[in-house]
Amino acid sequence: MLSQLKQTILKKIEKAKDLKSLEDIYRRFLGRKGELTGVLRSLKDLPEKERREKGRLANQIKQEIEEKLKIGRGKFQVPSSKFQEEWIDITAPGLQPTVSHLHPITQIRQKVEEIFQSMGFSVVEGPEIETEYYNFDALNIPKEHPARDLWDTFWLKRDVIATPYLIRGKQSSRKQLTTGLPRGFASRNDGKKLLLRAHTSPVQIRYMETHQPPLRIIAPGRCFRHEATDASHDVQFYQVEGLMVGKDISVANFRGILQEFFKRFFGPEIKMRLRPSYFPFVEPGFEVDILKNQKSKIKNQKEGEWLELMGAGMVHPNVFKAVGYNPRDWQGFAFGMGLDRLAMLKYKIEDIRLFYSGDLRFLKQF
């Protein structure tokens, strides 16, 4: 009888799926009114010899079952060390979780893109490693042109870029650098030298080569120039350029769009003016200035002071010819401004180098 009872209990322990099942087994067989407990209590009525033998066997069975129950509980119970690690004191004050946020230049870029997209502009991108043709020649800046000195930049040796690198998140080889550019962009190396782009104007050339007007785009991205680093200059910076081409696009269209952009970005009281200037890829060319007043959101500019913010102008006929447009049929305007400069004005930052320092004390302010 005791052996049968033992086997029955052990089978039930093996089949138990949780702590509750084990506790039910304990109460049924080892509890105050349990079956095995009843057997132990009935031993007092047996003869002494039989009582000793059955008593010893019953106690052994009881110990074995208790050991099995202990092992079974261990499978379902959370270890005390793990419990201590996961334990939460709900009465303690809460801890502020660390929340990530966007870099100030990224915030400015998103704001600029949002404003221009609301006015019908598309956002396009291009490679940061460019050919001499797209960075200079197609933009009416031929070799020996004095304007090249303004964009003296980082030239690359072809053997330096033979190892794989990333273009828009995709691994590429040296061959893909010149022929495997992002979808929608043509490649025209023509044996020219390679360099880190000095502006995002090459994106406009690549886009016009593969798209027919009318069109309106902005091209934000990182640029590189061999600058003497100081509070307002760095060897890398972010720029956004815009282009609008159509049958009847004029300076009036350009002024209206830029005025609307500045109002949305800096505030409705902002004032803007155009000054004649020279850029090889536009004719006529302008410098665009803005005027600070009490209600505008420009924080590090003196009251009543005009501040030059961008270069712009009507696209030069030679640029249209380089991309296959007939200058007699199409006209348009282009402009370019620094995203770093906009961020410095918006957030009252006096040193451009802070953007690239990686100092969390600085970045967490935005």
C-alpha positions as CSV (number, residue, x, y, z in Angstrom):
1,M,0.0,0.0,0.0
2,L,2.8,2.5,0.9
3,S,4.7,1.7,-2.2
4,Q,1.7,2.2,-4.4
5,L,1.0,5.5,-2.6
6,K,4.6,6.6,-3.1
7,Q,4.5,5.9,-6.9
8,T,1.2,7.8,-7.2
9,I,2.5,10.8,-5.4
10,L,5.8,10.9,-7.5
11,K,3.9,10.7,-10.8
12,K,1.7,13.6,-9.8
13,I,4.8,15.6,-8.8
14,E,6.4,14.9,-12.2
15,K,3.2,16.1,-14.0
16,A,2.8,19.3,-12.0
17,K,3.0,22.4,-14.2
18,D,3.2,25.2,-11.6
19,L,3.6,25.9,-7.9
20,K,-0.2,25.7,-7.2
21,S,-0.2,22.1,-8.5
22,L,2.7,21.2,-6.1
23,E,0.9,22.8,-3.2
24,D,-2.3,20.9,-4.0
25,I,-0.2,17.6,-3.9
26,Y,1.3,18.5,-0.6
27,R,-2.0,19.3,1.0
28,R,-3.6,16.1,-0.4
29,F,-0.9,13.7,0.8
30,L,1.2,15.4,3.4
31,G,-1.2,18.0,4.9
32,R,-2.9,17.7,8.2
33,K,-5.6,15.5,6.7
34,G,-3.4,14.1,3.9
35,E,-3.4,10.4,2.9
36,L,0.2,9.7,3.9
37,T,-0.3,11.6,7.2
38,G,-3.3,9.4,7.9
39,V,-1.2,6.3,7.3
40,L,1.4,7.6,9.8
41,R,-1.3,8.3,12.4
42,S,-2.7,4.7,12.0
43,L,0.6,3.1,12.9
44,K,-0.1,3.4,16.6
45,D,-2.7,0.7,16.3
46,L,-0.3,-1.9,14.8
47,P,1.8,-4.4,16.7
48,E,5.1,-3.1,17.8
49,K,7.3,-5.0,15.3
50,E,5.0,-4.2,12.3
51,R,4.7,-0.6,13.6
52,R,8.5,-0.1,13.5
53,E,8.9,-1.5,10.0
54,K,6.0,0.4,8.5
55,G,6.9,3.5,10.4
56,R,10.5,3.5,9.1
57,L,9.2,2.9,5.5
58,A,6.6,5.6,5.8
59,N,9.1,8.2,7.1
60,Q,11.5,7.4,4.3
61,I,8.7,7.8,1.8
62,K,7.7,11.1,3.4
63,Q,11.2,12.4,3.3
64,E,11.6,11.4,-0.3
65,I,8.4,13.1,-1.3
66,E,9.3,16.3,0.5
67,E,12.6,16.3,-1.3
68,K,10.9,15.9,-4.6
69,L,8.4,18.6,-3.8
70,K,11.4,20.9,-2.8
71,I,13.1,20.2,-6.2
72,G,9.8,20.8,-8.0
73,R,9.2,24.2,-6.3
74,G,12.8,25.2,-7.3
75,K,11.9,24.8,-10.9
76,F,9.0,27.3,-10.7
77,Q,10.2,29.8,-8.1
78,V,12.2,32.9,-9.2
79,P,15.8,32.8,-7.7
80,S,16.2,35.2,-4.8
81,S,19.1,37.0,-6.5
82,K,17.0,37.5,-9.7
83,F,14.1,38.6,-7.5
84,Q,16.3,41.2,-5.8
85,E,17.4,42.5,-9.2
86,E,13.9,42.8,-10.6
87,W,12.3,44.0,-7.4
88,I,10.8,47.4,-7.5
89,D,9.9,49.6,-4.6
90,I,6.7,51.2,-5.7
91,T,6.8,53.6,-2.8
92,A,10.2,55.1,-3.9
93,P,10.2,58.3,-6.0
94,G,10.5,57.7,-9.8
95,L,13.7,58.1,-11.7
96,Q,13.7,60.3,-14.8
97,P,14.6,58.0,-17.8
98,T,17.3,59.2,-20.2
99,V,15.6,60.4,-23.3
100,S,17.5,60.9,-26.5
101,H,16.8,63.9,-28.8
102,L,17.9,65.2,-32.2
103,H,21.1,67.2,-32.8
104,P,20.4,70.9,-33.2
105,I,21.5,70.9,-36.9
106,T,19.2,67.9,-37.5
107,Q,16.3,69.9,-35.9
108,I,17.1,72.9,-38.1
109,R,17.3,70.7,-41.2
110,Q,13.9,69.1,-40.5
111,K,12.4,72.6,-40.0
112,V,13.8,73.9,-43.3
113,E,12.7,70.8,-45.2
114,E,9.2,71.1,-43.6
115,I,8.8,74.7,-44.7
116,F,10.0,74.2,-48.3
117,Q,8.0,71.0,-48.7
118,S,4.9,72.9,-47.8
119,M,5.7,75.2,-50.7
120,G,5.9,72.3,-53.2
121,F,9.7,71.6,-53.1
122,S,11.1,68.1,-53.1
123,V,14.1,67.1,-51.0
124,V,16.9,65.4,-52.9
125,E,20.3,64.1,-51.9
126,G,23.6,63.2,-53.7
127,P,27.0,61.8,-52.9
128,E,29.5,63.6,-50.7
129,I,32.4,62.4,-52.9
130,E,32.1,64.2,-56.2
131,T,33.9,64.5,-59.5
132,E,35.6,67.7,-60.6
133,Y,33.0,68.0,-63.4
134,Y,30.0,68.1,-61.1
135,N,31.6,70.2,-58.4
136,F,33.1,72.8,-60.8
137,D,32.8,72.4,-64.6
138,A,29.1,71.9,-64.9
139,L,28.5,74.9,-62.6
140,N,30.3,77.3,-65.0
141,I,33.6,77.2,-63.0
142,P,36.1,75.8,-65.5
143,K,39.7,75.1,-64.6
144,E,41.8,78.2,-63.9
145,H,38.7,80.1,-63.1
146,P,39.6,82.4,-60.1
147,A,36.3,81.5,-58.4
148,R,37.8,78.0,-57.7
149,D,39.9,79.6,-55.0
150,L,36.8,80.2,-53.0
151,W,36.0,76.5,-52.9
152,D,39.5,75.1,-52.5
153,T,38.7,71.8,-51.0
154,F,39.9,68.2,-50.3
155,W,41.1,66.3,-53.3
156,L,41.2,62.5,-53.2
157,K,43.5,60.0,-54.7
158,R,41.8,57.1,-56.4
159,D,43.7,54.5,-54.5
160,V,42.6,56.0,-51.2
161,I,38.9,55.2,-52.0
162,A,39.5,51.7,-53.4
163,T,38.3,50.1,-50.2
164,P,34.5,49.7,-49.6
165,Y,32.6,52.6,-48.2
166,L,28.9,53.6,-47.7
167,I,26.7,55.5,-50.0
168,R,23.3,56.2,-48.4
169,G,23.6,53.1,-46.2
170,K,24.7,50.7,-48.9
171,Q,28.2,49.2,-49.2
172,S,29.9,50.2,-52.4
173,S,33.2,49.6,-54.1
174,R,35.5,52.0,-56.0
175,K,33.6,51.1,-59.2
176,Q,30.3,51.9,-57.7
177,L,31.6,55.3,-56.6
178,T,31.6,56.5,-60.2
179,T,28.9,54.3,-61.8
180,G,26.7,53.1,-58.9
181,L,25.4,56.4,-57.5
182,P,22.0,56.6,-55.8
183,R,19.0,55.8,-58.0
184,G,17.9,58.7,-60.1
185,F,21.4,60.3,-60.4
186,A,23.5,60.0,-63.5
187,S,27.2,59.6,-63.4
188,R,29.7,61.5,-65.5
189,N,33.3,61.0,-64.4
190,D,35.0,61.9,-67.7
191,G,38.3,61.1,-66.1
192,K,38.1,64.1,-63.8
193,K,39.6,64.1,-60.3
194,L,37.6,63.3,-57.2
195,L,37.1,65.5,-54.2
196,L,34.8,66.0,-51.2
197,R,32.1,68.3,-52.4
198,A,32.5,71.9,-51.5
199,H,28.7,72.7,-51.8
200,T,25.5,70.8,-52.6
201,S,25.2,72.5,-56.0
202,P,26.3,69.2,-57.7
203,V,23.1,67.6,-56.6
204,Q,21.2,70.2,-58.6
205,I,23.2,69.3,-61.7
206,R,22.6,65.5,-61.2
207,Y,18.9,66.1,-60.7
208,M,18.5,68.3,-63.8
209,E,20.4,65.7,-65.9
210,T,17.7,63.1,-65.1
211,H,14.6,65.2,-64.8
212,Q,12.8,67.6,-67.1
213,P,11.4,71.0,-65.9
214,P,9.4,72.5,-64.4
215,L,10.9,71.5,-61.1
216,R,11.5,72.8,-57.6
217,I,14.0,71.1,-55.2
218,I,16.1,71.7,-52.2
219,A,19.4,69.8,-51.6
220,P,20.5,69.6,-47.9
221,G,23.7,67.9,-46.9
222,R,27.3,68.0,-45.6
223,C,30.0,69.9,-47.4
224,F,33.8,70.2,-47.0
225,R,36.2,73.1,-47.5
226,H,39.8,73.7,-46.6
227,E,39.0,76.5,-44.2
228,A,41.0,78.0,-41.3
229,T,39.0,76.8,-38.3
230,D,37.6,79.5,-36.1
231,A,34.3,80.4,-34.3
232,S,32.5,80.8,-37.6
233,H,34.4,78.5,-40.0
234,D,35.0,74.8,-40.0
235,V,36.3,72.2,-42.5
236,Q,32.9,70.6,-42.6
237,F,29.5,72.2,-42.4
238,Y,25.9,71.6,-43.5
239,Q,24.3,73.5,-46.4
240,V,20.9,73.6,-48.1
241,E,20.6,74.7,-51.6
242,G,17.4,75.4,-53.6
243,L,16.5,75.3,-57.3
244,M,13.3,76.3,-59.1
245,V,13.0,76.1,-62.9
246,G,10.1,76.9,-65.2
247,K,8.9,78.8,-68.2
248,D,8.3,82.1,-66.3
249,I,10.3,81.9,-63.1
250,S,11.6,85.4,-62.2
251,V,13.4,87.2,-59.4
252,A,9.9,88.1,-58.1
253,N,9.2,84.4,-57.5
254,F,12.5,84.0,-55.8
255,R,12.0,87.0,-53.5
256,G,8.5,85.8,-52.6
257,I,9.5,82.3,-51.7
258,L,12.5,83.4,-49.6
259,Q,10.5,86.0,-47.8
260,E,7.9,83.4,-46.9
261,F,10.6,81.0,-45.7
262,F,12.2,83.6,-43.4
263,K,8.9,84.6,-42.0
264,R,8.1,81.0,-41.0
265,F,11.6,80.4,-39.7
266,F,12.4,83.6,-37.9
267,G,9.0,85.2,-37.4
268,P,6.5,87.3,-39.3
269,E,8.3,90.6,-38.6
270,I,11.5,89.6,-40.4
271,K,12.7,91.9,-43.2
272,M,14.8,90.9,-46.2
273,R,16.8,92.7,-48.9
274,L,18.8,91.7,-52.0
275,R,22.2,93.1,-52.9
276,P,24.0,92.6,-56.2
277,S,26.8,90.1,-56.0
278,Y,28.7,87.6,-58.2
279,F,28.6,83.8,-58.3
280,P,29.8,81.9,-61.4
281,F,26.7,79.7,-61.7
282,V,24.0,82.5,-61.6
283,E,23.4,85.7,-63.6
284,P,22.4,88.1,-62.1
285,G,23.6,87.1,-58.6
286,F,22.5,88.4,-55.2
287,E,23.5,88.4,-51.6
288,V,20.4,88.0,-49.3
289,D,20.4,89.9,-46.1
290,I,17.9,89.9,-43.2
291,L,17.2,92.6,-40.6
292,K,16.8,92.0,-36.9
293,N,14.0,93.7,-35.1
294,Q,12.4,93.4,-31.7
295,K,9.8,90.7,-32.7
296,S,12.1,88.5,-34.9
297,K,13.6,85.4,-33.5
298,I,17.2,86.1,-34.4
299,K,19.0,86.0,-31.0
300,N,22.7,86.9,-31.6
301,Q,22.3,89.9,-33.9
302,K,22.2,93.5,-32.9
303,E,19.0,95.5,-33.2
304,G,18.7,97.2,-36.7
305,E,21.7,95.3,-38.1
306,W,21.6,93.7,-41.6
307,L,23.1,90.2,-41.7
308,E,24.2,88.5,-44.9
309,L,22.7,85.0,-44.9
310,M,22.8,83.4,-48.3
311,G,24.0,83.7,-51.9
312,A,21.5,83.4,-54.8
313,G,20.6,84.4,-58.3
314,M,19.0,83.4,-61.6
315,V,20.6,80.2,-63.0
316,H,23.3,80.9,-65.5
317,P,22.6,79.9,-69.2
318,N,25.8,77.8,-69.2
319,V,24.6,75.7,-66.3
320,F,21.4,74.9,-68.3
321,K,23.4,74.0,-71.3
322,A,25.6,71.6,-69.2
323,V,22.5,69.6,-68.3
324,G,20.8,69.7,-71.7
325,Y,18.2,72.5,-71.1
326,N,17.7,75.1,-73.7
327,P,18.2,78.5,-71.9
328,R,15.7,80.1,-74.3
329,D,12.9,77.8,-73.1
330,W,13.7,77.7,-69.4
331,Q,14.7,80.0,-66.6
332,G,15.0,79.7,-62.8
333,F,16.7,80.7,-59.6
334,A,19.0,79.0,-57.2
335,F,20.2,79.8,-53.7
336,G,22.3,78.3,-50.9
337,M,22.7,78.9,-47.2
338,G,24.4,77.2,-44.2
339,L,22.3,75.1,-41.9
340,D,24.9,75.6,-39.2
341,R,24.5,79.4,-39.6
342,L,20.7,79.1,-39.3
343,A,21.2,77.0,-36.1
344,M,23.6,79.6,-34.7
345,L,21.1,82.4,-35.2
346,K,18.1,80.4,-34.0
347,Y,19.7,79.1,-30.8
348,K,22.2,81.9,-30.0
349,I,25.3,79.8,-30.6
350,E,28.5,81.8,-31.0
351,D,31.0,79.0,-32.0
352,I,30.3,76.6,-34.9
353,R,32.8,74.1,-33.5
354,L,30.4,73.3,-30.6
355,F,28.2,71.4,-33.1
356,Y,30.9,68.8,-33.7
357,S,32.5,68.6,-30.2
358,G,30.3,65.7,-29.0
359,D,29.8,67.5,-25.7
360,L,26.6,66.3,-24.2
361,R,26.4,69.3,-21.9
362,F,26.0,71.4,-25.1
363,L,23.8,69.1,-27.0
364,K,21.3,68.4,-24.2
365,Q,20.3,72.1,-24.2
366,F,18.4,71.5,-27.4
